[in-house]
Amino acid sequence: MFVVTVDSGLCQGCGECAKGCPVQMFTVLNGKAQVSEDECLGCQSCVSLCTVGAISVDEY
């Protein structure tokens, strides 16, 4: 299983993570990306798409 974390201090709310996530784990609310309860596949496409480095994916 994977845990996705968004650093709200870095997130600019561009929505690229929401557009690129194959399981639609992200929504953008109030100008910041929010992680939903869906199960992360661990593909890390969101990490690659985030130009400010606000997203991390950790396995546990």
PDB file of N, CA, C and O in Angstrom:
ATOM      1  N   MET A   1       0.832  -1.188   0.000  1.00  0.00           N
ATOM      2  CA  MET A   1       0.000   0.000   0.000  1.00  0.00           C
ATOM      3  C   MET A   1       0.875   1.248   0.000  1.00  0.00           C
ATOM      4  O   MET A   1       2.036   1.222   0.408  1.00  0.00           O
ATOM      5  N   PHE A   2       0.291   2.322  -0.462  1.00  0.00           N
ATOM      6  CA  PHE A   2       1.021   3.568  -0.597  1.00  0.00           C
ATOM      7  C   PHE A   2       0.285   4.711   0.085  1.00  0.00           C
ATOM      8  O   PHE A   2      -0.945   4.739   0.137  1.00  0.00           O
ATOM      9  N   VAL A   3       1.062   5.650   0.605  1.00  0.00           N
ATOM     10  CA  VAL A   3       0.518   6.858   1.224  1.00  0.00           C
ATOM     11  C   VAL A   3       0.969   8.046   0.390  1.00  0.00           C
ATOM     12  O   VAL A   3       2.160   8.222   0.131  1.00  0.00           O
ATOM     13  N   VAL A   4       0.015   8.850  -0.023  1.00  0.00           N
ATOM     14  CA  VAL A   4       0.300  10.044  -0.816  1.00  0.00           C
ATOM     15  C   VAL A   4       0.152  11.258   0.087  1.00  0.00           C
ATOM     16  O   VAL A   4      -0.851  11.410   0.785  1.00  0.00           O
ATOM     17  N   THR A   5       1.165  12.124   0.064  1.00  0.00           N
ATOM     18  CA  THR A   5       1.150  13.327   0.884  1.00  0.00           C
ATOM     19  C   THR A   5       1.343  14.543  -0.009  1.00  0.00           C
ATOM     20  O   THR A   5       2.206  14.553  -0.887  1.00  0.00           O
ATOM     21  N   VAL A   6       0.535  15.563   0.221  1.00  0.00           N
ATOM     22  CA  VAL A   6       0.677  16.838  -0.491  1.00  0.00           C
ATOM     23  C   VAL A   6       1.104  17.889   0.515  1.00  0.00           C
ATOM     24  O   VAL A   6       0.431  18.108   1.522  1.00  0.00           O
ATOM     25  N   ASP A   7       2.225  18.539   0.239  1.00  0.00           N
ATOM     26  CA  ASP A   7       2.693  19.643   1.075  1.00  0.00           C
ATOM     27  C   ASP A   7       1.923  20.893   0.649  1.00  0.00           C
ATOM     28  O   ASP A   7       2.210  21.483  -0.393  1.00  0.00           O
ATOM     29  N   SER A   8       0.951  21.286   1.456  1.00  0.00           N
ATOM     30  CA  SER A   8       0.096  22.417   1.088  1.00  0.00           C
ATOM     31  C   SER A   8       0.858  23.735   1.033  1.00  0.00           C
ATOM     32  O   SER A   8       0.406  24.689   0.400  1.00  0.00           O
ATOM     33  N   GLY A   9       2.001  23.793   1.689  1.00  0.00           N
ATOM     34  CA  GLY A   9       2.821  24.994   1.620  1.00  0.00           C
ATOM     35  C   GLY A   9       3.496  25.162   0.270  1.00  0.00           C
ATOM     36  O   GLY A   9       3.803  26.281  -0.141  1.00  0.00           O
ATOM     37  N   LEU A  10       3.726  24.050  -0.420  1.00  0.00           N
ATOM     38  CA  LEU A  10       4.351  24.101  -1.734  1.00  0.00           C
ATOM     39  C   LEU A  10       3.344  24.053  -2.881  1.00  0.00           C
ATOM     40  O   LEU A  10       3.588  24.614  -3.950  1.00  0.00           O
ATOM     41  N   CYS A  11       2.217  23.387  -2.658  1.00  0.00           N
ATOM     42  CA  CYS A  11       1.227  23.181  -3.723  1.00  0.00           C
ATOM     43  C   CYS A  11       0.703  24.515  -4.244  1.00  0.00           C
ATOM     44  O   CYS A  11       0.335  25.403  -3.475  1.00  0.00           O
ATOM     45  N   GLN A  12       0.679  24.633  -5.595  1.00  0.00           N
ATOM     46  CA  GLN A  12       0.165  25.847  -6.225  1.00  0.00           C
ATOM     47  C   GLN A  12      -1.226  25.646  -6.818  1.00  0.00           C
ATOM     48  O   GLN A  12      -1.790  26.563  -7.415  1.00  0.00           O
ATOM     49  N   GLY A  13      -1.780  24.439  -6.651  1.00  0.00           N
ATOM     50  CA  GLY A  13      -3.139  24.183  -7.112  1.00  0.00           C
ATOM     51  C   GLY A  13      -3.304  24.125  -8.614  1.00  0.00           C
ATOM     52  O   GLY A  13      -4.382  24.423  -9.128  1.00  0.00           O
ATOM     53  N   CYS A  14      -2.256  23.747  -9.329  1.00  0.00           N
ATOM     54  CA  CYS A  14      -2.319  23.727 -10.795  1.00  0.00           C
ATOM     55  C   CYS A  14      -3.223  22.618 -11.334  1.00  0.00           C
ATOM     56  O   CYS A  14      -3.749  22.738 -12.441  1.00  0.00           O
ATOM     57  N   GLY A  15      -3.409  21.540 -10.567  1.00  0.00           N
ATOM     58  CA  GLY A  15      -4.288  20.457 -10.976  1.00  0.00           C
ATOM     59  C   GLY A  15      -3.678  19.404 -11.864  1.00  0.00           C
ATOM     60  O   GLY A  15      -4.376  18.485 -12.293  1.00  0.00           O
ATOM     61  N   GLU A  16      -2.396  19.510 -12.154  1.00  0.00           N
ATOM     62  CA  GLU A  16      -1.749  18.508 -13.014  1.00  0.00           C
ATOM     63  C   GLU A  16      -1.798  17.118 -12.393  1.00  0.00           C
ATOM     64  O   GLU A  16      -1.932  16.128 -13.113  1.00  0.00           O
ATOM     65  N   CYS A  17      -1.692  17.026 -11.081  1.00  0.00           N
ATOM     66  CA  CYS A  17      -1.768  15.728 -10.406  1.00  0.00           C
ATOM     67  C   CYS A  17      -3.144  15.106 -10.609  1.00  0.00           C
ATOM     68  O   CYS A  17      -3.259  13.905 -10.853  1.00  0.00           O
ATOM     69  N   ALA A  18      -4.184  15.928 -10.507  1.00  0.00           N
ATOM     70  CA  ALA A  18      -5.553  15.441 -10.690  1.00  0.00           C
ATOM     71  C   ALA A  18      -5.782  14.967 -12.119  1.00  0.00           C
ATOM     72  O   ALA A  18      -6.468  13.970 -12.343  1.00  0.00           O
ATOM     73  N   LYS A  19      -5.216  15.670 -13.074  1.00  0.00           N
ATOM     74  CA  LYS A  19      -5.377  15.292 -14.484  1.00  0.00           C
ATOM     75  C   LYS A  19      -4.613  14.019 -14.815  1.00  0.00           C
ATOM     76  O   LYS A  19      -5.065  13.221 -15.636  1.00  0.00           O
ATOM     77  N   GLY A  20      -3.454  13.820 -14.183  1.00  0.00           N
ATOM     78  CA  GLY A  20      -2.578  12.721 -14.560  1.00  0.00           C
ATOM     79  C   GLY A  20      -2.713  11.447 -13.756  1.00  0.00           C
ATOM     80  O   GLY A  20      -2.132  10.428 -14.129  1.00  0.00           O
ATOM     81  N   CYS A  21      -3.457  11.470 -12.670  1.00  0.00           N
ATOM     82  CA  CYS A  21      -3.569  10.292 -11.809  1.00  0.00           C
ATOM     83  C   CYS A  21      -4.516   9.260 -12.431  1.00  0.00           C
ATOM     84  O   CYS A  21      -5.672   9.577 -12.708  1.00  0.00           O
ATOM     85  N   PRO A  22      -4.040   8.033 -12.652  1.00  0.00           N
ATOM     86  CA  PRO A  22      -4.898   7.018 -13.281  1.00  0.00           C
ATOM     87  C   PRO A  22      -6.058   6.547 -12.406  1.00  0.00           C
ATOM     88  O   PRO A  22      -7.025   5.990 -12.927  1.00  0.00           O
ATOM     89  N   VAL A  23      -5.988   6.754 -11.098  1.00  0.00           N
ATOM     90  CA  VAL A  23      -7.090   6.355 -10.216  1.00  0.00           C
ATOM     91  C   VAL A  23      -7.799   7.565  -9.606  1.00  0.00           C
ATOM     92  O   VAL A  23      -8.584   7.423  -8.669  1.00  0.00           O
ATOM     93  N   GLN A  24      -7.521   8.739 -10.136  1.00  0.00           N
ATOM     94  CA  GLN A  24      -8.188   9.983  -9.747  1.00  0.00           C
ATOM     95  C   GLN A  24      -8.186  10.212  -8.237  1.00  0.00           C
ATOM     96  O   GLN A  24      -9.231  10.424  -7.621  1.00  0.00           O
ATOM     97  N   MET A  25      -6.989  10.164  -7.660  1.00  0.00           N
ATOM     98  CA  MET A  25      -6.834  10.350  -6.211  1.00  0.00           C
ATOM     99  C   MET A  25      -6.894  11.802  -5.767  1.00  0.00           C
ATOM    100  O   MET A  25      -7.005  12.078  -4.573  1.00  0.00           O
ATOM    101  N   PHE A  26      -6.821  12.733  -6.710  1.00  0.00           N
ATOM    102  CA  PHE A  26      -6.694  14.147  -6.346  1.00  0.00           C
ATOM    103  C   PHE A  26      -7.887  14.980  -6.789  1.00  0.00           C
ATOM    104  O   PHE A  26      -8.490  14.738  -7.834  1.00  0.00           O
ATOM    105  N   THR A  27      -8.204  15.959  -5.970  1.00  0.00           N
ATOM    106  CA  THR A  27      -9.101  17.039  -6.346  1.00  0.00           C
ATOM    107  C   THR A  27      -8.402  18.328  -5.922  1.00  0.00           C
ATOM    108  O   THR A  27      -7.533  18.310  -5.050  1.00  0.00           O
ATOM    109  N   VAL A  28      -8.776  19.422  -6.526  1.00  0.00           N
ATOM    110  CA  VAL A  28      -8.210  20.710  -6.138  1.00  0.00           C
ATOM    111  C   VAL A  28      -9.321  21.521  -5.480  1.00  0.00           C
ATOM    112  O   VAL A  28     -10.325  21.852  -6.110  1.00  0.00           O
ATOM    113  N   LEU A  29      -9.123  21.830  -4.214  1.00  0.00           N
ATOM    114  CA  LEU A  29     -10.087  22.607  -3.445  1.00  0.00           C
ATOM    115  C   LEU A  29      -9.375  23.788  -2.813  1.00  0.00           C
ATOM    116  O   LEU A  29      -8.296  23.642  -2.239  1.00  0.00           O
ATOM    117  N   ASN A  30      -9.980  24.947  -2.921  1.00  0.00           N
ATOM    118  CA  ASN A  30      -9.406  26.164  -2.344  1.00  0.00           C
ATOM    119  C   ASN A  30      -7.965  26.391  -2.778  1.00  0.00           C
ATOM    120  O   ASN A  30      -7.137  26.857  -1.995  1.00  0.00           O
ATOM    121  N   GLY A  31      -7.673  26.058  -4.033  1.00  0.00           N
ATOM    122  CA  GLY A  31      -6.358  26.315  -4.586  1.00  0.00           C
ATOM    123  C   GLY A  31      -5.262  25.357  -4.161  1.00  0.00           C
ATOM    124  O   GLY A  31      -4.081  25.646  -4.351  1.00  0.00           O
ATOM    125  N   LYS A  32      -5.639  24.214  -3.583  1.00  0.00           N
ATOM    126  CA  LYS A  32      -4.656  23.227  -3.134  1.00  0.00           C
ATOM    127  C   LYS A  32      -5.131  21.832  -3.510  1.00  0.00           C
ATOM    128  O   LYS A  32      -6.330  21.553  -3.486  1.00  0.00           O
ATOM    129  N   ALA A  33      -4.194  20.957  -3.856  1.00  0.00           N
ATOM    130  CA  ALA A  33      -4.530  19.570  -4.159  1.00  0.00           C
ATOM    131  C   ALA A  33      -4.882  18.839  -2.871  1.00  0.00           C
ATOM    132  O   ALA A  33      -4.217  18.998  -1.848  1.00  0.00           O
ATOM    133  N   GLN A  34      -5.932  18.041  -2.938  1.00  0.00           N
ATOM    134  CA  GLN A  34      -6.383  17.232  -1.815  1.00  0.00           C
ATOM    135  C   GLN A  34      -6.352  15.771  -2.254  1.00  0.00           C
ATOM    136  O   GLN A  34      -6.690  15.459  -3.396  1.00  0.00           O
ATOM    137  N   VAL A  35      -5.952  14.884  -1.364  1.00  0.00           N
ATOM    138  CA  VAL A  35      -5.895  13.458  -1.665  1.00  0.00           C
ATOM    139  C   VAL A  35      -7.198  12.818  -1.209  1.00  0.00           C
ATOM    140  O   VAL A  35      -7.641  13.021  -0.079  1.00  0.00           O
ATOM    141  N   SER A  36      -7.813  12.036  -2.107  1.00  0.00           N
ATOM    142  CA  SER A  36      -9.045  11.331  -1.743  1.00  0.00           C
ATOM    143  C   SER A  36      -8.694   9.992  -1.102  1.00  0.00           C
ATOM    144  O   SER A  36      -7.519   9.676  -0.917  1.00  0.00           O
ATOM    145  N   GLU A  37      -9.695   9.225  -0.772  1.00  0.00           N
ATOM    146  CA  GLU A  37      -9.488   7.954  -0.093  1.00  0.00           C
ATOM    147  C   GLU A  37      -9.235   6.789  -1.044  1.00  0.00           C
ATOM    148  O   GLU A  37      -9.096   5.652  -0.593  1.00  0.00           O
ATOM    149  N   ASP A  38      -9.171   7.045  -2.348  1.00  0.00           N
ATOM    150  CA  ASP A  38      -8.920   5.960  -3.303  1.00  0.00           C
ATOM    151  C   ASP A  38      -7.569   5.315  -3.046  1.00  0.00           C
ATOM    152  O   ASP A  38      -6.692   5.907  -2.418  1.00  0.00           O
ATOM    153  N   GLU A  39      -7.415   4.102  -3.536  1.00  0.00           N
ATOM    154  CA  GLU A  39      -6.169   3.389  -3.305  1.00  0.00           C
ATOM    155  C   GLU A  39      -5.117   3.744  -4.359  1.00  0.00           C
ATOM    156  O   GLU A  39      -5.339   3.583  -5.559  1.00  0.00           O
ATOM    157  N   CYS A  40      -3.991   4.223  -3.890  1.00  0.00           N
ATOM    158  CA  CYS A  40      -2.872   4.605  -4.750  1.00  0.00           C
ATOM    159  C   CYS A  40      -2.226   3.359  -5.346  1.00  0.00           C
ATOM    160  O   CYS A  40      -2.025   2.360  -4.655  1.00  0.00           O
ATOM    161  N   LEU A  41      -1.902   3.428  -6.640  1.00  0.00           N
ATOM    162  CA  LEU A  41      -1.228   2.330  -7.322  1.00  0.00           C
ATOM    163  C   LEU A  41       0.282   2.371  -7.144  1.00  0.00           C
ATOM    164  O   LEU A  41       0.970   1.390  -7.426  1.00  0.00           O
ATOM    165  N   GLY A  42       0.796   3.494  -6.682  1.00  0.00           N
ATOM    166  CA  GLY A  42       2.237   3.643  -6.512  1.00  0.00           C
ATOM    167  C   GLY A  42       2.977   3.981  -7.792  1.00  0.00           C
ATOM    168  O   GLY A  42       4.198   3.839  -7.851  1.00  0.00           O
ATOM    169  N   CYS A  43       2.271   4.420  -8.806  1.00  0.00           N
ATOM    170  CA  CYS A  43       2.908   4.710 -10.101  1.00  0.00           C
ATOM    171  C   CYS A  43       3.769   5.966 -10.061  1.00  0.00           C
ATOM    172  O   CYS A  43       4.674   6.124 -10.880  1.00  0.00           O
ATOM    173  N   GLN A  44       3.497   6.849  -9.125  1.00  0.00           N
ATOM    174  CA  GLN A  44       4.217   8.102  -8.918  1.00  0.00           C
ATOM    175  C   GLN A  44       4.128   9.080 -10.084  1.00  0.00           C
ATOM    176  O   GLN A  44       4.987   9.948 -10.233  1.00  0.00           O
ATOM    177  N   SER A  45       3.097   8.944 -10.907  1.00  0.00           N
ATOM    178  CA  SER A  45       2.915   9.925 -11.984  1.00  0.00           C
ATOM    179  C   SER A  45       2.672  11.313 -11.406  1.00  0.00           C
ATOM    180  O   SER A  45       3.091  12.312 -11.990  1.00  0.00           O
ATOM    181  N   CYS A  46       2.003  11.379 -10.269  1.00  0.00           N
ATOM    182  CA  CYS A  46       1.741  12.670  -9.628  1.00  0.00           C
ATOM    183  C   CYS A  46       3.046  13.350  -9.206  1.00  0.00           C
ATOM    184  O   CYS A  46       3.189  14.567  -9.319  1.00  0.00           O
ATOM    185  N   VAL A  47       3.982  12.554  -8.725  1.00  0.00           N
ATOM    186  CA  VAL A  47       5.284  13.091  -8.303  1.00  0.00           C
ATOM    187  C   VAL A  47       6.002  13.685  -9.513  1.00  0.00           C
ATOM    188  O   VAL A  47       6.594  14.761  -9.428  1.00  0.00           O
ATOM    189  N   SER A  48       5.943  12.978 -10.632  1.00  0.00           N
ATOM    190  CA  SER A  48       6.597  13.458 -11.857  1.00  0.00           C
ATOM    191  C   SER A  48       5.929  14.710 -12.408  1.00  0.00           C
ATOM    192  O   SER A  48       6.597  15.599 -12.934  1.00  0.00           O
ATOM    193  N   LEU A  49       4.608  14.774 -12.283  1.00  0.00           N
ATOM    194  CA  LEU A  49       3.868  15.906 -12.839  1.00  0.00           C
ATOM    195  C   LEU A  49       3.948  17.164 -11.998  1.00  0.00           C
ATOM    196  O   LEU A  49       3.765  18.265 -12.519  1.00  0.00           O
ATOM    197  N   CYS A  50       4.214  17.028 -10.723  1.00  0.00           N
ATOM    198  CA  CYS A  50       4.249  18.188  -9.833  1.00  0.00           C
ATOM    199  C   CYS A  50       5.568  18.942 -10.005  1.00  0.00           C
ATOM    200  O   CYS A  50       6.630  18.458  -9.613  1.00  0.00           O
ATOM    201  N   THR A  51       5.481  20.110 -10.586  1.00  0.00           N
ATOM    202  CA  THR A  51       6.689  20.882 -10.897  1.00  0.00           C
ATOM    203  C   THR A  51       7.314  21.556  -9.683  1.00  0.00           C
ATOM    204  O   THR A  51       8.447  22.033  -9.746  1.00  0.00           O
ATOM    205  N   VAL A  52       6.563  21.595  -8.565  1.00  0.00           N
ATOM    206  CA  VAL A  52       7.093  22.245  -7.364  1.00  0.00           C
ATOM    207  C   VAL A  52       7.494  21.252  -6.284  1.00  0.00           C
ATOM    208  O   VAL A  52       7.921  21.654  -5.201  1.00  0.00           O
ATOM    209  N   GLY A  53       7.363  19.961  -6.564  1.00  0.00           N
ATOM    210  CA  GLY A  53       7.793  18.935  -5.608  1.00  0.00           C
ATOM    211  C   GLY A  53       6.929  18.840  -4.362  1.00  0.00           C
ATOM    212  O   GLY A  53       7.421  18.510  -3.283  1.00  0.00           O
ATOM    213  N   ALA A  54       5.632  19.132  -4.510  1.00  0.00           N
ATOM    214  CA  ALA A  54       4.742  19.148  -3.353  1.00  0.00           C
ATOM    215  C   ALA A  54       4.175  17.772  -2.990  1.00  0.00           C
ATOM    216  O   ALA A  54       3.557  17.618  -1.937  1.00  0.00           O
ATOM    217  N   ILE A  55       4.380  16.770  -3.857  1.00  0.00           N
ATOM    218  CA  ILE A  55       3.760  15.461  -3.638  1.00  0.00           C
ATOM    219  C   ILE A  55       4.825  14.405  -3.365  1.00  0.00           C
ATOM    220  O   ILE A  55       5.860  14.349  -4.029  1.00  0.00           O
ATOM    221  N   SER A  56       4.541  13.574  -2.374  1.00  0.00           N
ATOM    222  CA  SER A  56       5.402  12.418  -2.113  1.00  0.00           C
ATOM    223  C   SER A  56       4.533  11.176  -2.017  1.00  0.00           C
ATOM    224  O   SER A  56       3.389  11.228  -1.565  1.00  0.00           O
ATOM    225  N   VAL A  57       5.106  10.050  -2.456  1.00  0.00           N
ATOM    226  CA  VAL A  57       4.429   8.758  -2.388  1.00  0.00           C
ATOM    227  C   VAL A  57       5.347   7.813  -1.637  1.00  0.00           C
ATOM    228  O   VAL A  57       6.480   7.570  -2.052  1.00  0.00           O
ATOM    229  N   ASP A  58       4.852   7.283  -0.532  1.00  0.00           N
ATOM    230  CA  ASP A  58       5.643   6.374   0.298  1.00  0.00           C
ATOM    231  C   ASP A  58       4.921   5.045   0.441  1.00  0.00           C
ATOM    232  O   ASP A  58       3.700   5.002   0.594  1.00  0.00           O
ATOM    233  N   GLU A  59       5.679   3.970   0.392  1.00  0.00           N
ATOM    234  CA  GLU A  59       5.112   2.638   0.574  1.00  0.00           C
ATOM    235  C   GLU A  59       5.177   2.265   2.046  1.00  0.00           C
ATOM    236  O   GLU A  59       6.152   2.558   2.738  1.00  0.00           O
ATOM    237  N   TYR A  60       4.119   1.614   2.507  1.00  0.00           N
ATOM    238  CA  TYR A  60       4.146   1.120   3.888  1.00  0.00           C
ATOM    239  C   TYR A  60       3.571  -0.265   3.956  1.00  0.00           C
ATOM    240  O   TYR A  60       3.506  -0.854   5.035  1.00  0.00           O
TER     241      TYR A  60
END
